[in-house]
């Protein structure tokens, strides 16, 4: 069923910051960090998101910010949702 929330099904969340989801690869083989948030602010945003989930009663775990990690995904359902950031205003290089 698609109308039940994570809390409804007793699910849990793993919150991991991953720069490569937003990497700009238009200029060759190396990802650009130009669009990345400043590390201190990025860490705070990730922690704020995780805390918001925890306040709702959802079991939540997180990775280490900025660390190299191996994460596995086991889908329990027919779909995976990718949440993309809104484009930042301003010129794109």
Z-matrix of the N, CA and C atoms (Angstrom, degrees):
N
C 1 1.446
C 2 1.521 1 109.28
N 3 1.284 2 115.66 1 140.04
C 4 1.465 3 120.45 2 -176.21
C 5 1.529 4 112.63 3 -99.26
N 6 1.330 5 117.84 4 -1.41
C 7 1.462 6 118.80 5 -175.73
C 8 1.528 7 112.40 6 -102.95
N 9 1.315 8 118.63 7 12.14
C 10 1.459 9 121.79 8 179.10
C 11 1.529 10 109.65 9 -105.60
N 12 1.310 11 115.24 10 138.08
C 13 1.467 12 119.97 11 -178.05
C 14 1.522 13 110.97 12 -82.04
N 15 1.315 14 114.90 13 171.67
C 16 1.457 15 121.15 14 176.50
C 17 1.527 16 110.05 15 -58.66
N 18 1.325 17 116.75 16 -41.09
C 19 1.465 18 120.94 17 178.03
C 20 1.528 19 110.82 18 -65.51
N 21 1.340 20 117.21 19 -40.13
C 22 1.472 21 121.43 20 -179.71
C 23 1.521 22 112.15 21 -58.93
N 24 1.321 23 117.30 22 -38.19
C 25 1.467 24 120.95 23 -175.98
C 26 1.529 25 112.46 24 -94.20
N 27 1.341 26 117.18 25 2.67
C 28 1.460 27 120.53 26 -179.72
C 29 1.514 28 112.75 27 70.49
N 30 1.325 29 116.07 28 29.30
C 31 1.457 30 121.11 29 -178.62
C 32 1.514 31 112.45 30 -79.62
N 33 1.303 32 115.19 31 174.70
C 34 1.459 33 122.37 32 179.32
C 35 1.523 34 108.47 33 -131.39
N 36 1.331 35 115.83 34 163.30
C 37 1.466 36 121.12 35 -179.50
C 38 1.521 37 109.95 36 -124.06
N 39 1.319 38 115.55 37 139.54
C 40 1.459 39 122.47 38 171.82
C 41 1.520 40 106.38 39 -112.02
N 42 1.318 41 117.08 40 115.22
C 43 1.464 42 122.35 41 -177.29
C 44 1.526 43 108.45 42 -101.77
N 45 1.327 44 115.82 43 114.07
C 46 1.458 45 122.01 44 -178.73
C 47 1.521 46 108.14 45 -132.37
N 48 1.332 47 117.22 46 122.57
C 49 1.460 48 118.73 47 175.33
C 50 1.522 49 107.55 48 -74.36
N 51 1.313 50 115.65 49 137.16
C 52 1.466 51 119.15 50 -178.47
C 53 1.516 52 108.73 51 -142.88
N 54 1.312 53 116.61 52 101.71
C 55 1.459 54 121.19 53 -178.78
C 56 1.515 55 112.02 54 -57.76
N 57 1.327 56 116.79 55 -36.97
C 58 1.464 57 119.51 56 -173.12
C 59 1.520 58 113.04 57 -63.16
N 60 1.327 59 118.10 58 -17.36
C 61 1.463 60 119.50 59 176.07
C 62 1.524 61 110.75 60 -66.22
N 63 1.322 62 117.09 61 -26.00
C 64 1.466 63 121.59 62 -177.51
C 65 1.523 64 112.10 63 -116.11
N 66 1.294 65 117.88 64 15.09
C 67 1.464 66 121.09 65 -177.16
C 68 1.525 67 111.10 66 -65.81
N 69 1.316 68 115.18 67 144.25
C 70 1.462 69 121.66 68 175.25
C 71 1.527 70 107.04 69 -100.19
N 72 1.314 71 116.19 70 113.55
C 73 1.466 72 121.34 71 -177.02
C 74 1.521 73 112.55 72 -110.12
N 75 1.323 74 116.89 73 20.00
C 76 1.465 75 119.88 74 -176.19
C 77 1.522 76 113.45 75 -73.48
N 78 1.331 77 118.44 76 -15.97
C 79 1.468 78 120.73 77 -174.89
C 80 1.520 79 111.63 78 -110.89
N 81 1.289 80 118.28 79 50.58
C 82 1.462 81 119.99 80 176.39
C 83 1.510 82 113.20 81 105.45
N 84 1.313 83 114.43 82 -151.82
C 85 1.463 84 120.69 83 -171.62
C 86 1.519 85 114.71 84 -91.75
N 87 1.308 86 117.59 85 -14.71
C 88 1.460 87 119.82 86 -176.56
C 89 1.517 88 109.90 87 -101.28
N 90 1.334 89 117.23 88 133.60
C 91 1.467 90 119.06 89 179.80
C 92 1.524 91 110.98 90 -68.63
N 93 1.324 92 115.78 91 143.14
C 94 1.456 93 121.36 92 177.20
C 95 1.526 94 109.39 93 -88.77
N 96 1.316 95 116.35 94 135.40
C 97 1.457 96 121.86 95 176.26
C 98 1.529 97 111.04 96 -95.20
N 99 1.332 98 117.68 97 3.76
C 100 1.465 99 121.54 98 -176.23
C 101 1.522 100 112.75 99 -56.16
N 102 1.326 101 117.97 100 -37.81
C 103 1.460 102 120.92 101 -177.73
C 104 1.513 103 114.17 102 -89.06
N 105 1.331 104 117.12 103 -0.58
C 106 1.465 105 120.60 104 -178.19
C 107 1.527 106 110.27 105 -75.67
N 108 1.302 107 115.90 106 148.19
C 109 1.459 108 121.55 107 176.52
C 110 1.529 109 109.12 108 -71.69
N 111 1.306 110 117.22 109 153.03
C 112 1.465 111 122.55 110 174.75
C 113 1.533 112 107.31 111 -57.88
N 114 1.349 113 119.31 112 135.36
C 115 1.468 114 121.65 113 -172.09
C 116 1.531 115 115.48 114 -52.91
N 117 1.321 116 118.04 115 -43.07
C 118 1.465 117 119.65 116 -179.95
C 119 1.519 118 112.14 117 -62.70
N 120 1.320 119 116.02 118 -43.61
C 121 1.469 120 120.21 119 178.90
C 122 1.525 121 110.32 120 -69.09
N 123 1.323 122 117.41 121 -39.53
C 124 1.466 123 120.65 122 179.26
C 125 1.525 124 110.39 123 -61.61
N 126 1.318 125 116.69 124 -44.82
C 127 1.471 126 120.45 125 178.68
C 128 1.531 127 110.25 126 -59.51
N 129 1.330 128 116.81 127 -44.25
C 130 1.463 129 121.01 128 -179.97
C 131 1.531 130 111.18 129 -62.43
N 132 1.335 131 117.16 130 -40.71
C 133 1.469 132 120.38 131 179.35
C 134 1.527 133 111.55 132 -65.05
N 135 1.326 134 116.91 133 -41.92
C 136 1.465 135 120.78 134 178.71
C 137 1.525 136 109.73 135 -62.95
N 138 1.326 137 117.33 136 -44.57
C 139 1.466 138 120.66 137 -179.90
C 140 1.526 139 111.46 138 -66.67
N 141 1.326 140 116.55 139 -37.32
C 142 1.469 141 119.81 140 177.84
C 143 1.522 142 111.08 141 -64.00
N 144 1.333 143 116.84 142 -41.46
C 145 1.459 144 121.45 143 177.81
C 146 1.527 145 110.42 144 -63.21
N 147 1.323 146 116.06 145 -45.90
C 148 1.469 147 119.95 146 179.55
C 149 1.527 148 110.87 147 -61.72
N 150 1.313 149 117.70 148 -43.80
C 151 1.466 150 121.59 149 179.24
C 152 1.526 151 111.42 150 -62.72
N 153 1.330 152 116.87 151 -38.29
C 154 1.471 153 120.36 152 178.33
C 155 1.526 154 110.44 153 -63.06
N 156 1.328 155 117.21 154 -41.22
C 157 1.467 156 120.12 155 176.34
C 158 1.525 157 110.72 156 -62.76
N 159 1.318 158 116.71 157 -45.19
C 160 1.462 159 120.77 158 -178.75
C 161 1.521 160 111.67 159 -61.53
N 162 1.339 161 117.53 160 -37.11
C 163 1.468 162 120.73 161 179.29
C 164 1.525 163 112.09 162 -63.59
N 165 1.320 164 117.74 163 -24.30
C 166 1.468 165 120.51 164 178.59
C 167 1.522 166 111.65 165 -82.23
N 168 1.328 167 117.68 166 -5.48
C 169 1.454 168 121.26 167 -179.55
C 170 1.519 169 114.04 168 92.78
N 171 1.323 170 117.50 169 3.11
C 172 1.465 171 121.18 170 178.71
C 173 1.528 172 108.91 171 -77.62
N 174 1.328 173 116.07 172 129.52
C 175 1.466 174 120.30 173 175.72
C 176 1.526 175 108.20 174 -62.07
N 177 1.321 176 116.30 175 125.87
C 178 1.464 177 120.90 176 -172.54
C 179 1.523 178 110.44 177 -135.32
N 180 1.318 179 115.03 178 137.98
C 181 1.456 180 121.13 179 172.16
C 182 1.520 181 107.90 180 -131.19
N 183 1.315 182 115.61 181 160.88
C 184 1.458 183 119.40 182 179.90
C 185 1.510 184 111.32 183 -138.95
N 186 1.310 185 114.25 184 161.98
C 187 1.454 186 120.41 185 175.91
C 188 1.515 187 109.70 186 -90.90
N 189 1.336 188 116.35 187 -173.19
C 190 1.456 189 121.32 188 175.72
C 191 1.519 190 108.66 189 -92.68
N 192 1.304 191 117.13 190 125.18
C 193 1.454 192 122.33 191 -177.45
C 194 1.521 193 110.18 192 -60.66
N 195 1.325 194 116.19 193 129.71
C 196 1.456 195 122.18 194 176.54
C 197 1.515 196 115.14 195 77.40
N 198 1.327 197 117.24 196 1.44
C 199 1.465 198 120.35 197 -177.95
C 200 1.522 199 110.73 198 -90.65
N 201 1.311 200 115.57 199 156.26
C 202 1.457 201 121.10 200 172.52
C 203 1.525 202 106.95 201 -82.19
N 204 1.332 203 116.36 202 122.29
C 205 1.461 204 120.77 203 -176.25
C 206 1.514 205 109.87 204 -133.44
N 207 1.308 206 115.70 205 153.83
C 208 1.457 207 121.79 206 171.09
C 209 1.523 208 106.77 207 -108.06
N 210 1.330 209 116.23 208 121.01
C 211 1.456 210 121.62 209 -177.22
C 212 1.515 211 108.27 210 -122.35
N 213 1.328 212 116.33 211 132.56
C 214 1.461 213 121.11 212 177.20
C 215 1.519 214 109.03 213 -110.11
N 216 1.315 215 115.73 214 149.02
C 217 1.456 216 121.89 215 179.61
C 218 1.517 217 108.97 216 -122.33
N 219 1.317 218 115.94 217 128.60
C 220 1.457 219 121.64 218 172.47
C 221 1.515 220 106.26 219 -118.11
N 222 1.325 221 116.63 220 104.81
C 223 1.458 222 120.56 221 179.93
C 224 1.519 223 110.16 222 -70.68
N 225 1.312 224 116.96 223 134.10
C 226 1.456 225 122.58 224 175.21
C 227 1.521 226 106.76 225 -118.00
N 228 1.293 227 116.07 226 70.18
C 229 1.454 228 120.36 227 -178.47
C 230 1.507 229 111.13 228 158.32
N 231 1.306 230 115.35 229 179.40
C 232 1.458 231 119.40 230 -173.94
C 233 1.521 232 115.22 231 -84.51
N 234 1.326 233 118.96 232 -8.87
C 235 1.465 234 119.81 233 -174.13
C 236 1.523 235 111.20 234 -141.33
N 237 1.322 236 115.08 235 158.89
C 238 1.459 237 123.01 236 169.28
C 239 1.517 238 106.48 237 -126.39
N 240 1.322 239 117.25 238 130.36
C 241 1.458 240 121.16 239 179.30
C 242 1.522 241 109.38 240 -98.28
N 243 1.314 242 116.51 241 130.92
C 244 1.455 243 122.37 242 174.65
C 245 1.521 244 106.56 243 -103.18
N 246 1.323 245 116.92 244 122.08
C 247 1.461 246 121.72 245 -179.90
C 248 1.516 247 107.11 246 -98.99
N 249 1.321 248 116.22 247 115.78
C 250 1.461 249 121.08 248 -176.85
C 251 1.520 250 110.35 249 -103.98
N 252 1.339 251 116.95 250 145.70
C 253 1.463 252 119.57 251 177.26
C 254 1.518 253 110.48 252 -72.36
N 255 1.317 254 114.69 253 156.20
C 256 1.466 255 119.40 254 174.08
C 257 1.525 256 108.31 255 -72.66
N 258 1.330 257 117.38 256 145.71
C 259 1.471 258 119.07 257 177.28
C 260 1.526 259 110.45 258 -61.72
N 261 1.312 260 115.82 259 141.79
C 262 1.463 261 119.81 260 176.92
C 263 1.520 262 109.30 261 -76.84
N 264 1.319 263 117.12 262 141.96
C 265 1.465 264 118.75 263 176.35
C 266 1.522 265 110.41 264 -69.63
N 267 1.298 266 115.47 265 154.11
C 268 1.458 267 119.71 266 177.71
C 269 1.502 268 111.50 267 115.01
N 270 1.322 269 115.77 268 174.57
C 271 1.469 270 120.00 269 -177.50
C 272 1.521 271 111.36 270 -67.85
N 273 1.304 272 116.29 271 140.34
C 274 1.465 273 122.98 272 175.73
C 275 1.517 274 108.30 273 -101.58
N 276 1.329 275 117.23 274 130.50
C 277 1.465 276 119.28 275 -179.95
C 278 1.497 277 111.51 276 -94.79
